Amino acid sequence: MTEPVTLATCRVVPESGIVRQPPRPPELRNPAYADQFDWDTLFYDVYRVGRHIVFQGPPLLNLRGAIEDSKWFASRMTGLFPRAKLIERNRSSEYWVRDGDDRIVVESVLGCHDIAVQPNLSEPFAGRRVLHTLSRNNDIAWILDWVRFYVAVHGADAVLLYDNASTDYSSDDLRAALAQAFPDVTARVVDWPFRYGPQGGMAGAVDGREAPWDSDFCQTGSMQHARFRFLGQARSVLNVDIDELVLSDRGRSVFEATEQTPGGFLKFAGHWISATTAHGVAPGCGRHGDFWLLDAREQDTCPPKWCVVPAKTSRTRHCWSAHNLFGARRNRRISGEFAYRHMRGISKGWKEVRWDACDYEPDRFTPDIDLRSAFESAGMRAAACQISDDLTPARRASR
C-alpha cells in the first residue's frame, strides 16, 4: 500500500480578517452558497516541476495583490526577466516560479507561510495509461468495479484517485482495498480536503434563475494538480467519474485511440443507463454489473468527458476541467466512436436524486448489448443479472 501524499497547503490566517471575495453577485447566491464557497485557500499545494516551483490553488481574485506584494514574490516578479509567472483562469490559478529552493517563507498581510516545497511524483506514472477521478463517499465496491472495468476493457494500468474528504471510510481503507484487488496496477489516493464549491446552473439557481459556473474550484484544481504533480509523463489519462463507463463501437481501447490521434485528445458524449433491472435492486445496493438497460423515455443528456496525452498539452494555453480541455483546438470535436454509459444506479445522490427504477417493461427497456458484453468480459456481471436473461422468446429472437 502506498503512503499518503503530503500537500503543502496554504490558507489565509483567520486573524487577518481577509477572505476571498466571491465572483458571484449576491443576488445569484442561494442559501447554500456561503457554506460551500472556498473563502480562504491560497494554494492547494506547492510542489516542484523541473526548474519551477508551482504554487497551485483556486483563482486568487482579490487576494492576488497581497501575495505579489510579499517580499518573496515581489523579488521574483520584477525586473527585465521575471522569474515568476501567474497563470490564472476563472476556476484555477498557478504561479510558476523558476527557483531551486526547497523551503521558502511567504509573509504578507494574509499570514506567514513557511512552506516545504513538495517533490514531483510523476515517475510512478511515467508511460502508464491512467484512470483519474475525484470522488467522495462512493462505495469502495463501486470504485473497485470501476477500476476492474477499465483494466479489463481498456488496458488501464494506473489509477489516480482524489478523495474529497470522504466520511464513510478512510483514505487508508481505500488504499488498502486498491492494493489488494489490483496488485499489478499503480494506484495512488490523494486526500483532497477542500470545499467542492457552489454549483452553477439550476443546481445553484435562485428563484428559478440559473447561476453561473464560477465558484466550484475544487474539481478543476484537483485536475490541474494531478496533471502537473503526477501525470506529466503519463502515456495517456482518462478523466471519468465512478459512475461512467466508456465503450468503443469498434471494441478499441480509449487510451490507444487517444494516443493515435494527432492532437492527443479525444472527447466523447454519454447517455444514461437506467437503475431499472429485470431482477430488482434496492437503491444504493446495486453494482455496475446490475445495470445495463436503456430507457426509451429517457430525455436527459450527459455532458462530454475526455481522454488526453499530457505531453501534447500546453501548460500555459490549456486547462484540464471536468468536461473540457480548455484552449485546445480539438475541444469542440466529439468522437463518433466512443461514448460513455452514465449509470443512474451508481450514485449517492449528492447533487440530485437519480434513482429512476420502476417495474421492468420489455417494451420500454432494451438491453445495451455492448455494455452487457463488456461486463461479462470483465467478470462484472452480477449473479442476480442472470435471471434477466429470461426475456420473452420474441425479445431473445430480436437480439
C-alpha positions in Angstrom: 0.0 0.0 0.0 1.4 3.4 -1.0 1.9 6.2 1.6 -0.4 9.2 1.8 0.6 12.2 -0.3 1.7 15.3 1.6 0.2 18.6 0.4 1.9 22.0 1.2 -1.5 23.8 1.7 -1.6 27.5 2.4 -4.6 29.3 3.8 -5.4 32.9 4.8 -4.9 33.1 8.5 -8.2 34.0 10.3 -6.8 36.8 12.3 -6.1 38.7 9.0 -9.8 39.4 8.7 -9.4 38.9 4.9 -11.2 36.4 2.7 -11.6 35.7 -1.0 -14.4 37.8 -2.4 -16.9 35.6 -4.3 -17.1 36.1 -8.0 -20.9 35.5 -8.0 -23.2 38.6 -7.5 -25.1 38.5 -4.1 -28.4 38.2 -5.9 -27.4 35.0 -7.5 -26.1 33.2 -4.3 -28.6 30.7 -3.0 -28.7 29.9 0.8 -26.1 27.1 0.5 -23.5 29.3 -1.3 -21.7 30.6 1.8 -21.2 27.2 3.3 -19.9 25.7 0.0 -17.6 28.5 -1.1 -13.8 28.3 -0.5 -13.1 31.6 1.3 -9.5 31.0 2.4 -7.5 28.6 0.4 -4.5 30.3 -1.1 -2.7 27.3 -2.5 -3.8 23.7 -2.5 -0.2 22.6 -2.8 3.3 23.9 -3.5 5.5 21.5 -5.4 8.3 21.1 -7.9 8.1 20.7 -11.7 11.6 20.6 -13.2 13.2 24.0 -12.6 9.9 25.5 -11.3 8.1 25.7 -8.0 4.3 25.6 -8.7 2.0 27.4 -6.3 -1.3 25.9 -7.3 -4.8 26.8 -6.0 -8.1 28.4 -6.7 -8.3 31.8 -8.5 -6.8 34.4 -6.2 -9.2 37.2 -7.1 -8.8 40.0 -4.5 -6.0 38.0 -2.7 -3.6 38.4 -5.6 -2.2 41.8 -4.6 -1.2 40.7 -1.1 0.6 37.7 -2.4 2.6 39.6 -5.1 3.4 42.4 -2.6 5.1 39.8 -0.3 8.9 40.1 -0.3 9.4 36.6 -1.7 7.1 37.0 -4.7 7.9 40.7 -5.3 11.6 39.9 -5.8 10.8 37.3 -8.4 8.1 39.2 -10.3 10.1 42.3 -11.2 13.0 43.1 -13.4 13.6 42.6 -17.1 13.2 38.8 -16.9 10.8 37.9 -14.1 11.3 34.5 -12.6 7.6 34.1 -11.6 4.5 34.0 -13.8 0.9 33.7 -12.8 -1.5 31.7 -15.0 -5.0 32.4 -13.7 -8.3 31.3 -15.0 -11.9 31.6 -13.7 -11.6 28.4 -11.7 -7.9 27.8 -11.1 -4.5 29.6 -10.8 -0.8 28.7 -10.7 2.3 30.6 -10.1 5.3 29.1 -11.9 8.5 30.3 -10.3 12.0 29.4 -11.5 13.7 28.7 -8.2 15.7 26.0 -6.7 14.7 26.5 -3.0 13.3 23.5 -1.1 11.9 25.6 1.7 10.5 29.2 1.4 8.7 31.7 3.6 6.0 33.9 2.1 5.0 36.6 4.5 2.1 39.0 3.8 -1.0 40.5 5.3 -2.6 37.1 4.7 -0.2 35.4 7.1 3.3 34.0 7.4 3.6 30.7 5.4 6.6 28.5 6.0 6.4 26.2 3.0 8.2 22.9 2.4 8.2 22.5 -1.4 6.9 19.1 -2.2 8.5 16.7 -4.6 7.2 15.9 -8.1 5.6 12.4 -8.1 5.3 11.8 -11.9 7.8 8.9 -12.1 5.5 6.1 -11.0 3.0 7.1 -13.7 5.6 7.5 -16.5 4.4 5.6 -19.6 1.2 4.5 -17.9 -2.4 4.6 -19.0 -4.0 6.3 -16.1 -7.6 6.3 -14.9 -8.3 9.5 -13.0 -11.2 11.0 -11.0 -12.3 13.0 -7.9 -14.6 11.0 -5.5 -16.4 11.5 -2.3 -18.1 8.6 -0.4 -18.6 6.4 -3.4 -18.8 2.8 -2.1 -15.4 1.1 -2.2 -17.0 -1.8 -4.0 -18.1 0.6 -6.8 -14.6 2.0 -7.1 -13.1 -1.4 -7.4 -15.6 -2.4 -10.1 -14.9 0.9 -11.9 -11.2 0.1 -11.9 -11.8 -3.5 -12.9 -13.8 -2.4 -15.9 -11.1 -0.1 -17.3 -8.3 -2.6 -16.6 -10.1 -5.3 -18.4 -11.8 -3.4 -21.3 -9.3 -0.6 -22.0 -6.0 -1.7 -20.6 -5.6 0.9 -17.8 -2.5 0.1 -15.7 -2.6 3.0 -13.2 -5.2 4.8 -11.1 -5.0 8.3 -9.6 -8.0 9.0 -7.3 -8.5 12.2 -5.4 -10.7 11.6 -2.3 -12.7 14.7 -1.4 -13.0 14.2 2.3 -15.0 11.0 2.4 -16.7 10.3 5.7 -17.9 6.7 5.0 -14.4 5.3 5.1 -10.8 6.5 5.5 -8.5 7.0 2.5 -6.2 4.3 4.0 -9.1 1.9 3.7 -9.4 2.8 0.0 -5.6 2.5 -0.5 -5.6 -1.0 1.1 -8.6 -2.1 -1.0 -7.0 -1.0 -4.3 -3.6 -2.6 -3.4 -5.3 -5.9 -2.5 -7.6 -6.0 -5.5 -5.1 -4.7 -8.1 -1.5 -5.6 -7.0 -0.2 -5.0 -10.6 -1.8 -1.6 -11.1 -0.1 1.6 -10.0 -2.5 3.3 -7.7 -2.4 6.5 -5.6 -5.1 8.0 -3.5 -4.7 11.8 -2.8 -6.5 13.3 0.2 -8.2 16.5 -1.2 -9.9 18.0 1.8 -11.2 21.2 0.1 -14.7 22.6 -0.3 -16.2 21.4 -3.6 -17.7 24.8 -4.2 -21.2 26.1 -5.1 -22.9 24.6 -8.1 -24.0 26.6 -11.2 -26.9 26.1 -13.5 -30.2 25.0 -12.0 -28.4 23.3 -9.1 -27.4 26.7 -7.8 -30.5 28.6 -9.0 -32.1 31.5 -7.2 -35.8 32.0 -7.8 -35.6 29.8 -10.9 -32.8 31.8 -12.4 -29.8 29.7 -13.3 -26.5 30.5 -11.6 -23.2 30.9 -13.5 -20.5 28.2 -13.1 -18.0 30.5 -11.4 -17.4 29.3 -7.9 -16.7 25.5 -8.0 -12.9 25.5 -7.8 -12.2 22.1 -6.2 -12.5 19.7 -9.1 -10.6 21.8 -11.7 -8.0 22.3 -9.0 -7.6 18.6 -8.5 -7.2 18.0 -12.2 -4.6 20.7 -12.7 -2.8 19.3 -9.6 -2.9 15.7 -11.0 -1.7 17.0 -14.3 1.4 18.7 -13.1 2.4 16.8 -9.9 1.7 13.3 -11.0 0.8 12.9 -14.7 3.3 14.9 -16.8 5.0 11.7 -18.1 1.9 9.5 -18.3 1.2 7.8 -21.6 -2.4 8.9 -21.6 -5.1 9.9 -19.0 -8.8 9.2 -18.9 -11.0 11.5 -16.9 -14.3 9.9 -15.9 -16.3 9.6 -12.7 -17.0 6.3 -10.8 -20.5 6.0 -12.5 -19.2 6.5 -16.0 -18.1 3.6 -18.3 -16.6 4.3 -21.7 -17.0 2.0 -24.7 -16.0 2.0 -28.3 -18.3 0.8 -31.0 -15.3 -0.9 -32.6 -14.0 -2.6 -29.5 -10.9 -0.3 -29.2 -9.2 1.0 -26.1 -9.9 4.6 -25.4 -6.3 5.1 -24.3 -4.9 3.6 -27.5 -7.3 5.6 -29.7 -6.3 8.8 -27.9 -2.6 8.1 -28.3 -3.1 7.7 -32.0 -4.9 11.0 -32.6 -2.7 13.9 -33.9 -3.6 16.2 -31.1 -3.6 13.5 -28.3 -7.1 14.3 -27.2 -10.5 12.6 -27.5 -13.8 14.0 -26.3 -16.9 11.8 -26.2 -20.6 12.1 -25.3 -22.6 10.0 -22.9 -26.0 8.5 -22.3 -27.9 7.3 -19.3 -28.3 3.7 -18.2 -31.4 3.2 -16.1 -31.5 2.0 -12.5 -34.3 -0.3 -13.5 -33.4 -4.0 -13.7 -35.3 -7.2 -14.5 -34.3 -8.7 -11.2 -34.9 -5.8 -8.9 -32.3 -3.8 -6.9 -32.8 -1.6 -3.9 -31.5 1.9 -4.0 -27.8 2.1 -3.2 -27.4 -1.7 -3.2 -26.5 -2.4 -6.8 -23.2 -2.8 -8.5 -22.2 -1.6 -12.0 -22.9 -5.1 -13.5 -26.6 -4.9 -12.4 -27.4 -2.0 -14.7 -27.5 -2.3 -18.5 -31.0 -1.2 -19.6 -31.7 1.7 -21.8 -35.0 3.6 -21.1 -36.9 4.7 -24.1 -38.4 7.5 -22.1 -35.0 9.0 -21.0 -34.7 12.6 -22.0 -31.7 13.9 -20.0 -28.4 14.4 -21.8 -24.9 14.0 -20.4 -22.0 16.4 -20.8 -18.9 15.1 -22.5 -15.8 13.6 -20.9 -12.3 13.1 -22.3 -9.0 11.3 -22.6 -5.7 13.1 -23.2 -2.0 12.6 -23.8 -0.4 15.0 -21.3 2.8 15.5 -23.3 0.7 17.0 -26.1 -0.9 19.7 -24.0 0.4 23.2 -23.2 0.7 24.3 -19.6 0.1 27.9 -20.4 -2.7 27.6 -23.1 -4.6 24.6 -21.9 -6.6 23.8 -18.7 -8.0 20.5 -17.7 -11.5 20.7 -16.5 -14.4 18.3 -15.8 -15.8 18.3 -19.3 -13.3 20.1 -21.4 -9.7 20.7 -22.3 -10.0 24.4 -22.4 -7.8 26.2 -25.0 -7.4 23.1 -27.2 -8.5 23.3 -30.9 -9.9 19.7 -30.8 -12.1 20.6 -27.7 -15.1 21.1 -29.9 -14.9 17.7 -31.6 -17.0 14.9 -30.3 -15.9 11.3 -31.1 -18.4 9.3 -33.2 -16.8 6.0 -32.0 -16.6 6.4 -28.2 -19.4 7.1 -25.7 -19.8 6.6 -22.0 -22.6 5.0 -20.1 -23.8 7.1 -17.2 -25.1 4.8 -14.5 -28.1 6.1 -12.7 -27.9 3.3 -10.1 -24.3 4.1 -9.1 -24.9 7.3 -7.1 -25.1 8.7 -3.6 -27.5 11.4 -4.8 -25.3 14.3 -3.6 -26.3 16.5 -6.4 -29.7 15.2 -7.3 -31.9 12.1 -6.7 -31.1 10.0 -9.7 -32.7 6.7 -8.8 -35.3 6.1 -11.5 -36.0 2.4 -11.1 -39.5 1.2 -11.9 -41.2 -2.0 -12.9 -39.4 -3.7 -15.8 -41.4 -3.4 -19.0 -39.8 -5.2 -22.0 -41.4 -2.7 -24.5 -39.9 0.3 -22.6 -36.4 -1.0 -21.7 -33.9 -2.6 -24.1 -30.5 -4.1 -23.2 -27.3 -2.2 -24.0 -25.7 -5.2 -25.6 -22.2 -3.7 -25.8 -22.3 -2.8 -22.1 -23.6 -6.2 -21.0 -20.9 -7.9 -23.1 -18.2 -5.7 -21.5 -19.4 -6.6 -18.0 -19.2 -10.3 -19.0 -15.6 -9.9 -20.4 -14.6 -8.1 -17.2 -16.1 -10.6 -14.9 -18.5 -8.0 -13.5 -21.9 -9.5 -14.4 -23.8 -9.6 -11.1 -25.2 -13.1 -10.3 -28.7 -11.6 -10.0 -28.5 -10.4 -13.5 -28.7 -13.9 -14.8 -32.5 -14.0 -14.3 -32.8 -11.0 -16.7 -31.7 -13.4 -19.5 -35.2 -14.9 -19.1 -36.6 -12.4 -21.5 -39.6 -13.2 -23.7 -38.9 -15.6 -26.7 -39.7 -12.7 -29.0 -37.1 -10.5 -27.3 -34.5 -13.3 -27.4 -35.1 -13.7 -31.1 -34.6 -10.0 -31.7 -31.1 -9.9 -30.2 
